[in-house]
Amino acid sequence: METTARDFNQNASRILAAAERGERITVTKNGRPVAILSPVAEEQPVPAHPTDPMGDDDDIPVFHSGSTIDWAEGRGVYLEGFGA
């Protein structure tokens, strides 16, 4: 099945229902294909939210600037032009 971006915008629920039935839909814009909608395989359910961990604490990068500047002193100068 092929549909235009405008038609997809106006009939998204109908087109998504077709994908849910197993159809593969190519969305075109100005005659060029820009997206392909395809059904999700049953073996690969899509979780409602990410369920995998972001990594171990050892994997978190730590950045050290080595800066000796006291940013508290003269704060107004640093924030000048930002509405402070």
C-alpha positions as CSV (number, residue, x, y, z in Angstrom):
1,M,0.0,0.0,0.0
2,E,1.2,3.6,-0.7
3,T,-0.2,6.8,0.7
4,T,0.8,10.5,0.7
5,A,1.9,12.4,3.8
6,R,-1.2,14.5,3.6
7,D,-3.5,11.4,3.4
8,F,-1.6,9.8,6.3
9,N,-2.1,13.0,8.3
10,Q,-5.8,13.0,7.6
11,N,-6.4,9.2,8.0
12,A,-3.7,8.0,10.4
13,S,-5.9,5.7,12.3
14,R,-7.1,3.9,9.2
15,I,-3.6,3.6,7.8
16,L,-2.2,2.3,11.2
17,A,-5.0,-0.2,11.3
18,A,-3.9,-1.5,7.9
19,A,-0.3,-1.8,9.3
20,E,-1.7,-3.7,12.3
21,R,-3.4,-6.1,9.9
22,G,0.0,-6.9,8.4
23,E,0.2,-4.5,5.5
24,R,3.4,-2.5,4.7
25,I,2.7,1.1,3.9
26,T,5.0,3.5,2.0
27,V,4.4,7.2,2.8
28,T,5.4,9.6,0.1
29,K,5.9,13.3,0.0
30,N,6.0,15.2,-3.3
31,G,6.2,11.8,-5.0
32,R,9.2,10.6,-3.0
33,P,9.1,7.8,-0.5
34,V,9.9,9.2,3.0
35,A,8.8,6.5,5.4
36,I,7.8,2.9,5.5
37,L,5.2,1.7,8.1
38,S,5.3,-2.0,8.8
39,P,3.7,-4.3,11.4
40,V,5.6,-5.1,14.6
41,A,6.6,-8.7,14.8
42,E,4.8,-10.6,17.6
43,E,8.2,-11.9,18.9
44,Q,9.4,-8.4,19.6
45,P,6.9,-6.6,21.8
46,V,7.4,-2.9,22.2
47,P,7.6,-2.0,25.9
48,A,5.6,1.0,27.2
49,H,8.8,2.5,28.6
50,P,12.5,1.6,28.5
51,T,13.2,-1.4,30.8
52,D,16.9,-1.9,30.3
53,P,19.4,-0.4,32.8
54,M,21.4,2.6,31.7
55,G,24.6,0.8,32.7
56,D,26.7,0.2,35.7
57,D,28.0,3.0,37.9
58,D,31.5,2.2,36.6
59,D,30.3,3.1,33.1
60,I,29.3,6.7,34.0
61,P,31.9,9.2,32.7
62,V,33.3,11.6,35.2
63,F,34.7,14.9,33.9
64,H,37.3,16.9,35.8
65,S,37.8,20.4,34.5
66,G,40.9,21.2,36.6
67,S,39.6,24.7,36.9
68,T,40.7,26.8,39.9
69,I,38.3,29.6,39.1
70,D,36.0,30.6,42.0
71,W,32.8,31.0,40.0
72,A,30.9,32.5,43.1
73,E,33.1,35.6,43.1
74,G,32.1,38.1,40.5
75,R,29.1,36.1,39.5
76,G,27.3,39.1,38.1
77,V,30.1,39.6,35.5
78,Y,29.7,36.0,34.2
79,L,25.9,36.3,34.0
80,E,25.9,39.7,32.4
81,G,23.7,39.8,29.3
82,F,21.6,36.8,30.6
83,G,19.1,39.1,32.5
84,A,20.9,38.7,35.8
